[in-house]
Amino acid sequence: MVWERFTDQVIKALMGAKNWATRLHSPTVTPEHLLLALLDDEETAAAQLLRRLGLDLQRLRADLTEWLDGTTSAEPPSEPPVWTQELQRLLHTAADEARALAERRVETTHLLLGLLKDRQSFAARWFARHALPFEDLRRRLLLRNTDPSLSEPSPARTEPLLLDLTAKVEQGDVQPVSFWQRERTRLKIALLKRERQGVLLHGDPELAKLLLEQLALDLTQENLPAPLKGRRVYWVNWANVMMQGTGREVTITHLLQNLHAVTPPPVLVLGEVSHWISYKILKAVLLQGSVPAIVWATSLPRFAEENPELVAALSILPVAEPDEQETLEWLRAHKHLYEIAHRVEITDEAIQAVVQEAKQRSGRPLLIIARHLLDETCAYIRLCGVLPKELTELRAELANLHAQMQRVLQEGSPDELPSMMERALMLQWRIDNLQNSPSDATPSVTAEEVTFVAAQSAREGEGVAKLP
């Protein structure tokens, strides 16, 4: 390799990459360390280009550091870090790209091209989620040499345009459950087919999302046919696509171009029909089957009537609603996520109480109602702090007193009411004081608290069954 062709900024970035590897206790210097070093110096051509393209460099730096922290040991290695083969290939790729672009020196922008060309790298996946494929960056660099006005920045993209469900699996946010085996098998068969790889799910949209999280987990397993191994599941973030304004069609085109070039091909979740049906390019992709995609419709008959050609091109798959035991299994597998988010402890009795309370409500699948009720109860407990045994007993006494007052009114003997009301006011005052008392202990979510929150929500007309 001819080092004389590398600019001072590139040499500085390589030294910075080694410093990052040492700082993060890594035994090797990787392309990701090099990207961190490129971001450290905001004056590099690479950083300036990314900023002009509207990318959030602080977000990239934070995501990259978090990912690297999860790949290294807490103890520093005994030897200085060495370059990986991936980093050496990146430098050769950068030199080749500079030559192809008719540029005499290898700049930091060529290092970016090398980073993006490795489709499986963290950097390539991050840029893909933000709609910056390798081909787009290369085109901009080529245009910069001929007409700088043609490389104007794209609309700001501070949030990803694709949500990586596989990343949720890697972070431990998705735990395996034993149900939906038929649906998961059907999805994997569809992905292995030569034609009609698209799938149309119909049923509750939140259930569809939970099912696709299980699919993403399945695709990380080792005992899979080769065409399924390593395939990631990406969910289009339509809220951020909408923020692209008049550039939405271009943004979607870039996404599809990038996904089409990735090996192995990822699974693209387009989501609810109403989000994407107006985009002709997406309809064409589904009809042609050029990108494995999953969509869903809450009303299959209406969708079939309005889009018969799409229904013919897609595999139809209903999403079964989990029963009571399956709902319990999901809640037990994922309760740690609620404990971490709300900083509480959830008893198994509370999980069972959530399911029993959810069975009393209708309008949504049991699992969805139970998830919302568990989340609501945890939030309530976190807000109120530790609920001691005395508070539970006082609440039970107040509930019993209210029942007695109802009987007194029905029996037509109101003489006892004044004393009972006075007692009720006193109990409520003591309950309020206990709820507002600070405590350092970890709050515990019990069955009694679940019952109380469920009853309170129902009385206020904002029960979990009515949640969107």
LOLUM-234862 format. One line per field, with one value per residue (C-alpha): residue in three letters; x, z, y. Coordinates in steps of 0.1 Angstrom, whole numbers. Last residue first. Layout:
N
r <- [ala, ...] .
east <- [X, ...] .
up <- [Z, ...] .
north <- [Y, ...] .
// end
This chain:
468
r <- [pro, leu, lys, ala, val, gly, glu, gly, glu, arg, ala, ser, gln, ala, ala, val, phe, thr, val, glu, glu, ala, thr, val, ser, pro, thr, ala, asp, ser, pro, ser, asn, gln, leu, asn, asp, ile, arg, trp, gln, leu, met, leu, ala, arg, glu, met, met, ser, pro, leu, glu, asp, pro, ser, gly, glu, gln, leu, val, arg, gln, met, gln, ala, his, leu, asn, ala, leu, glu, ala, arg, leu, glu, thr, leu, glu, lys, pro, leu, val, gly, cys, leu, arg, ile, tyr, ala, cys, thr, glu, asp, leu, leu, his, arg, ala, ile, ile, leu, leu, pro, arg, gly, ser, arg, gln, lys, ala, glu, gln, val, val, ala, gln, ile, ala, glu, asp, thr, ile, glu, val, arg, his, ala, ile, glu, tyr, leu, his, lys, his, ala, arg, leu, trp, glu, leu, thr, glu, gln, glu, asp, pro, glu, ala, val, pro, leu, ile, ser, leu, ala, ala, val, leu, glu, pro, asn, glu, glu, ala, phe, arg, pro, leu, ser, thr, ala, trp, val, ile, ala, pro, val, ser, gly, gln, leu, leu, val, ala, lys, leu, ile, lys, tyr, ser, ile, trp, his, ser, val, glu, gly, leu, val, leu, val, pro, pro, pro, thr, val, ala, his, leu, asn, gln, leu, leu, his, thr, ile, thr, val, glu, arg, gly, thr, gly, gln, met, met, val, asn, ala, trp, asn, val, trp, tyr, val, arg, arg, gly, lys, leu, pro, ala, pro, leu, asn, glu, gln, thr, leu, asp, leu, ala, leu, gln, glu, leu, leu, leu, lys, ala, leu, glu, pro, asp, gly, his, leu, leu, val, gly, gln, arg, glu, arg, lys, leu, leu, ala, ile, lys, leu, arg, thr, arg, glu, arg, gln, trp, phe, ser, val, pro, gln, val, asp, gly, gln, glu, val, lys, ala, thr, leu, asp, leu, leu, leu, pro, glu, thr, arg, ala, pro, ser, pro, glu, ser, leu, ser, pro, asp, thr, asn, arg, leu, leu, leu, arg, arg, arg, leu, asp, glu, phe, pro, leu, ala, his, arg, ala, phe, trp, arg, ala, ala, phe, ser, gln, arg, asp, lys, leu, leu, gly, leu, leu, leu, his, thr, thr, glu, val, arg, arg, glu, ala, leu, ala, arg, ala, glu, asp, ala, ala, thr, his, leu, leu, arg, gln, leu, glu, gln, thr, trp, val, pro, pro, glu, ser, pro, pro, glu, ala, ser, thr, thr, gly, asp, leu, trp, glu, thr, leu, asp, ala, arg, leu, arg, gln, leu, asp, leu, gly, leu, arg, arg, leu, leu, gln, ala, ala, ala, thr, glu, glu, asp, asp, leu, leu, ala, leu, leu, leu, his, glu, pro, thr, val, thr, pro, ser, his, leu, arg, thr, ala, trp, asn, lys, ala, gly, met, leu, ala, lys, ile, val, gln, asp, thr, phe, arg, glu, trp, val, met] .
east <- [-551, -561, -597, -591, -567, -595, -599, -635, -623, -640, -623, -589, -594, -605, -575, -552, -565, -565, -529, -519, -535, -516, -483, -459, -430, -414, -376, -367, -355, -388, -407, -441, -468, -486, -486, -501, -528, -537, -540, -563, -584, -588, -599, -624, -638, -642, -661, -683, -691, -699, -723, -738, -750, -784, -790, -811, -828, -815, -800, -782, -768, -757, -738, -722, -710, -694, -676, -663, -650, -631, -617, -606, -589, -572, -560, -546, -527, -513, -502, -484, -461, -465, -432, -433, -465, -452, -433, -464, -486, -461, -458, -496, -500, -473, -490, -524, -510, -494, -525, -547, -524, -521, -559, -565, -584, -621, -628, -621, -626, -599, -574, -581, -573, -541, -529, -536, -514, -485, -491, -489, -456, -443, -430, -401, -399, -375, -400, -380, -359, -389, -409, -381, -377, -414, -406, -405, -431, -455, -451, -457, -488, -502, -495, -514, -544, -547, -526, -545, -536, -521, -537, -512, -519, -490, -488, -490, -528, -536, -516, -536, -569, -562, -595, -616, -587, -580, -617, -619, -586, -595, -566, -542, -506, -473, -442, -415, -388, -375, -378, -413, -425, -459, -445, -418, -443, -466, -436, -427, -463, -463, -500, -503, -475, -489, -525, -515, -501, -465, -438, -416, -385, -367, -329, -312, -281, -264, -274, -277, -315, -317, -297, -317, -350, -339, -327, -361, -379, -359, -365, -403, -402, -383, -413, -414, -388, -407, -431, -403, -396, -432, -431, -403, -399, -393, -361, -356, -320, -310, -278, -289, -320, -305, -282, -310, -313, -299, -278, -305, -305, -334, -357, -352, -363, -393, -401, -400, -423, -449, -448, -453, -482, -498, -497, -513, -543, -552, -541, -506, -498, -465, -442, -418, -442, -415, -383, -395, -372, -387, -422, -411, -397, -430, -450, -428, -432, -470, -473, -450, -470, -463, -431, -418, -383, -372, -370, -353, -320, -299, -293, -330, -337, -309, -328, -358, -338, -361, -356, -358, -335, -338, -319, -324, -321, -333, -305, -275, -264, -241, -252, -238, -203, -203, -177, -158, -187, -208, -184, -186, -224, -226, -204, -226, -257, -242, -231, -266, -276, -312, -308, -313, -288, -263, -265, -263, -232, -216, -222, -206, -226, -227, -190, -191, -202, -169, -148, -169, -164, -126, -129, -144, -114, -92, -69, -50, -48, -85, -99, -130, -119, -85, -100, -123, -94, -75, -106, -110, -74, -80, -112, -94, -69, -97, -115, -82, -80, -54, -36, -43, -14, -9, -21, -57, -77, -103, -140, -140, -152, -183, -210, -190, -185, -223, -227, -199, -214, -249, -235, -213, -241, -265, -239, -233, -270, -271, -282, -262, -242, -232, -221, -200, -184, -175, -159, -140, -124, -130, -153, -125, -138, -162, -134, -119, -152, -154, -119, -129, -158, -134, -117, -85, -80, -75, -103, -101, -123, -96, -70, -94, -102, -64, -59, -87, -72, -39, -59, -78, -46, -32, -65, -64, -27, -38, -30, -12, 22, 11, 14, 0] .
up <- [211, 247, 253, 268, 292, 310, 306, 318, 352, 370, 346, 352, 390, 389, 368, 390, 422, 408, 396, 430, 448, 425, 435, 418, 442, 446, 451, 484, 487, 501, 499, 516, 492, 490, 528, 533, 507, 523, 557, 544, 526, 558, 577, 550, 550, 588, 586, 559, 581, 611, 589, 572, 602, 604, 567, 572, 538, 531, 498, 514, 541, 516, 496, 527, 536, 501, 506, 540, 524, 498, 525, 545, 515, 508, 544, 542, 510, 526, 557, 536, 522, 488, 477, 453, 440, 405, 401, 413, 387, 359, 368, 368, 334, 318, 332, 320, 285, 282, 294, 269, 241, 252, 255, 220, 217, 221, 254, 290, 319, 305, 311, 348, 349, 328, 350, 381, 369, 362, 397, 413, 395, 414, 395, 409, 400, 383, 356, 325, 341, 357, 325, 304, 331, 325, 290, 294, 322, 301, 270, 289, 307, 273, 260, 289, 284, 247, 220, 191, 158, 131, 97, 68, 31, 7, -16, -54, -57, -28, -46, -78, -60, -44, -34, -28, -12, 12, 22, 28, 48, 73, 98, 69, 71, 52, 50, 23, 6, -21, -58, -54, -86, -72, -39, -55, -78, -50, -32, -63, -67, -32, -22, -5, 19, 53, 47, 42, 78, 81, 54, 71, 49, 54, 46, 16, 25, 11, 8, -27, -28, 6, -6, -37, -17, 8, -19, -37, -4, 1, -35, -31, 3, -10, -10, 28, 44, 76, 63, 62, 98, 108, 84, 103, 79, 99, 92, 98, 94, 74, 88, 80, 59, 26, 45, 59, 97, 127, 139, 152, 144, 120, 148, 168, 139, 134, 171, 167, 137, 158, 184, 155, 141, 176, 177, 143, 153, 124, 89, 77, 40, 30, 1, -11, -40, -61, -54, -20, 10, 26, 23, 41, 69, 72, 72, 100, 121, 116, 125, 155, 169, 204, 222, 233, 228, 244, 225, 242, 247, 228, 200, 196, 195, 169, 148, 149, 132, 128, 94, 86, 115, 132, 127, 89, 77, 41, 16, 12, -21, -42, -76, -69, -67, -104, -118, -87, -64, -88, -82, -44, -46, -67, -42, -13, -31, -42, -7, 7, 29, 38, 76, 83, 56, 73, 105, 86, 67, 99, 118, 91, 71, 39, 37, 10, 36, 55, 23, 10, 43, 40, 5, 23, 46, 16, -6, -29, -67, -74, -106, -89, -96, -81, -49, -48, -51, -23, -1, -9, 1, 34, 41, 34, 61, 85, 79, 83, 119, 130, 162, 197, 222, 243, 278, 270, 292, 315, 310, 278, 244, 221, 242, 245, 208, 202, 228, 212, 178, 189, 207, 178, 152, 174, 178, 140, 132, 94, 72, 41, 48, 82, 66, 41, 68, 88, 58, 47, 82, 101, 126, 140, 164, 138, 118, 149, 157, 121, 125, 157, 138, 111, 137, 158, 178, 214, 225, 259, 249, 254, 235, 205, 205, 205, 176, 157, 164, 148, 117, 117, 118, 89, 70, 78, 67, 33, 21, -12, 4, 22, -10, 0] .
north <- [25, 21, 14, -21, -5, 13, 50, 54, 67, 38, 12, 27, 27, -9, -20, 0, -16, -52, -48, -33, -63, -87, -72, -47, -41, -7, -8, 7, 43, 57, 89, 93, 105, 71, 68, 102, 96, 63, 79, 106, 81, 61, 92, 101, 66, 67, 100, 85, 55, 78, 99, 68, 49, 67, 60, 28, 23, -12, -1, 29, 7, -19, 7, 20, -15, -19, 14, 2, -30, -9, 13, -17, -32, 1, 3, -32, -25, 7, -11, -37, -10, 6, 19, 48, 64, 72, 39, 20, 38, 33, -4, -7, 10, -12, -44, -32, -24, -58, -75, -57, -67, -103, -107, -95, -61, -51, -69, -66, -91, -113, -85, -86, -123, -118, -90, -110, -138, -114, -98, -133, -137, -107, -77, -57, -20, 3, 14, 6, -21, -39, -35, -51, -78, -88, -101, -139, -138, -116, -138, -171, -157, -146, -181, -196, -173, -177, -159, -144, -160, -138, -147, -153, -145, -150, -121, -116, -125, -101, -74, -78, -78, -44, -26, -58, -77, -47, -45, -82, -82, -55, -51, -52, -63, -60, -81, -76, -97, -74, -81, -98, -82, -72, -62, -41, -25, -16, 0, 20, 32, 48, 54, 20, 27, 38, 28, -8, -12, -22, -21, -47, -53, -86, -83, -98, -117, -98, -62, -46, -47, -31, -1, 4, 0, 26, 50, 47, 54, 86, 97, 92, 110, 141, 164, 163, 141, 142, 116, 91, 98, 89, 59, 42, 12, -20, -39, -76, -89, -120, -136, -172, -176, -186, -211, -232, -225, -243, -213, -190, -153, -157, -170, -138, -117, -139, -135, -97, -102, -119, -90, -65, -85, -87, -49, -47, -69, -93, -98, -105, -101, -118, -110, -138, -145, -162, -181, -192, -192, -161, -175, -207, -185, -167, -199, -214, -183, -184, -221, -217, -187, -201, -212, -178, -164, -131, -98, -69, -88, -62, -86, -92, -55, -52, -78, -55, -27, 3, 19, 56, 64, 97, 130, 129, 165, 169, 161, 182, 197, 175, 189, 224, 210, 201, 177, 166, 169, 148, 118, 122, 124, 93, 74, 84, 73, 40, 32, 37, 67, 61, 65, 28, 21, 44, 24, -10, 2, 15, -17, -38, -63, -44, -38, -11, 15, 16, 17, 45, 64, 58, 75, 105, 106, 112, 90, 114, 115, 115, 99, 86, 50, 58, 72, 41, 17, 35, 34, -3, -10, 9, -11, -44, -35, -26, -59, -78, -64, -40, -47, -35, -31, -63, -72, -64, -40, -55, -47, -67, -56, -61, -44, -12, -11, -9, 18, 38, 35, 45, 76, 86, 82, 102, 129, 128, 134, 131, 160, 153, 184, 169, 136, 156, 177, 146, 129, 161, 162, 194, 178, 158, 132, 118, 103, 87, 71, 58, 43, 25, 10, -2, -22, -19, -51, -61, -37, -21, 8, 34, 12, 8, 45, 53, 30, 47, 81, 70, 59, 92, 112, 93, 100, 137, 139, 126, 91, 88, 86, 55, 34, 0] .
// end
